[in-house]
Amino acid sequence: MPLFRETVHVREESPALQAEFTRLEEEHATSTLGALVTDSRIGIGQWDRMYSIASASDDILNSRLGTDLRWSGLPFDDADVQIFMNKGKVVYAYLDREPYHDVENLMFATPQSVVRTRQITPARQDSYQPPDYWRAEIESFAP
């Protein structure tokens, strides 16, 4: 193992990307993940896979992604880490906080993944959750 491993800095969630998901939900629309990322103008460049990893630590991230990296900025609260990769190399990583827009923890999405919105009716009504709301769901694939 090299003495100095490459470090990936996990950023805070992009308000611009979150706004694109919100817009899609408000319009009850469909798009692709690549179009949402491009429209947000977060400028991550080329990417071929996006992963969502909960309860992330260096060991969990490296094991799941097949990497040997140092990770800075990992959460100490309820946040998933969204990782964009290109040809096995991390190109962008950020903290995804509620409302989450992620893929299943053991799956990945691509730029061509369809993002669909659907209406959700919570099983239990409370003062914190509107009676019905729309949620964006990202098409995902098994590795």
N, C-alpha and C positions, 0 to 999 in steps of 0.2 A: 504494500500500500504506500503511495507517495506521501512524503512528509507534509506537503501542502496541497490539499484538495481544492478543486475549484469551488467557489462559494456562489450559491444562488440566493439572491435577495428577494424574499417574498414581500410583495407590495401590499398596501392597503387596497381594498376593493375600489375599482374605478367607478366613479359616479356616472361617467359617460356610458359605460357598458351596462350598468344597472338601469340607466334611463332607457336604453334600447330594449331591454327585456320588459320594462314597465310599459313602454309604448306599445309593444307587441301585445301585451296582455290587455291593455285598454282598448285596442282596436280589434281584439279577438281574432288576430291574424295568424298567418303562418309565414315562416322564413327559413333560412338556413343559418346554422351557427356561424359559418364564414361571413355571411352578409351582415349579421348583427355585430360581429367583431369589427369588420371593415367600417360599417356605418358609425360605430362608436369612436372611431379614429384614435384608438389607444396605441396604434402603431407598433404592433408586435412583429410585423414582417411575416415571413412564410412559416406555416405550421401545418402539421399533418395529423396530430392527435391532441385531444384535451382530456385530462383526467381530473377527477374530483376525489380527494382523499380526506377522510375525517380522522380526527384524533391523531394528527400528524406529528411525527418526530423524525429526526434524521434517519433513524433505522427503518421506520415504517416507510417513509418516502423512498429511500434507496432500494429497499427490498421490493416494493411494489413496482417501481419504475426501472429496475435493473441498472441503477446508477451508483456511483460512489462520490457523492457530493456533500459539501457542508451546506446547511440551510440556515439562513438568518431571517429573523422576523416571523418565526412560527408563532401561532396563536397560543394563548394561555386561557382562552375562553371558548365559546361555542362558535367556531368558524371552521369551515372546510378550507382546504387549500386547492385551488384550481391551477393546474399545471398545463401549459401549452408546450408541446415538443415538436421538433422538426428532425426527422431522421435519427431519433434517439437522443437528441440533445435538447435540454431545456432552453426555451427562448423567452418564456414569461411565466411568472407565477404570482398569484394574488390570493388574498383572503376573501372568501365568499361568506358574507354574513346574511342573516335572515332579511328578506325572504331569499332562500337559497335557489340558485339556478345551476344545477349540477347534473352529473350523470351518476348511475349506480357506482358504488365504491369499487367494484371489481371489473368495471367496464370502461370504455372510452368513447369519445365522440370525434368526428372529423369535421372539416370545414363544410362538407356536403350534408352533414346530419341535419335532418329536418327538425325545426323547432315549432311545435304546435301548441296552441293554447286550448285549454278546455275549462269548462265551468266546474267548479268544486262546490259541493254543498256539504259543509262540515256535519259530522254525525252529532256533535254536541254544540249547542249554541251558547256562547258566553259573550261578555261585554268586550272582549279583546278581538274577537274575530267577526267580520261581517257575515251575514247569513249566507251569502253566495259570493264567490269571487272567481276570477280567472287566473289560471296558472300556466306558465310556459313549461313545456316538457321537452327535453332534448333527446332525440333519437340516439341510442347508444349501442355499442357492439362489444361482444366478448373478445378479449385478446386471444 
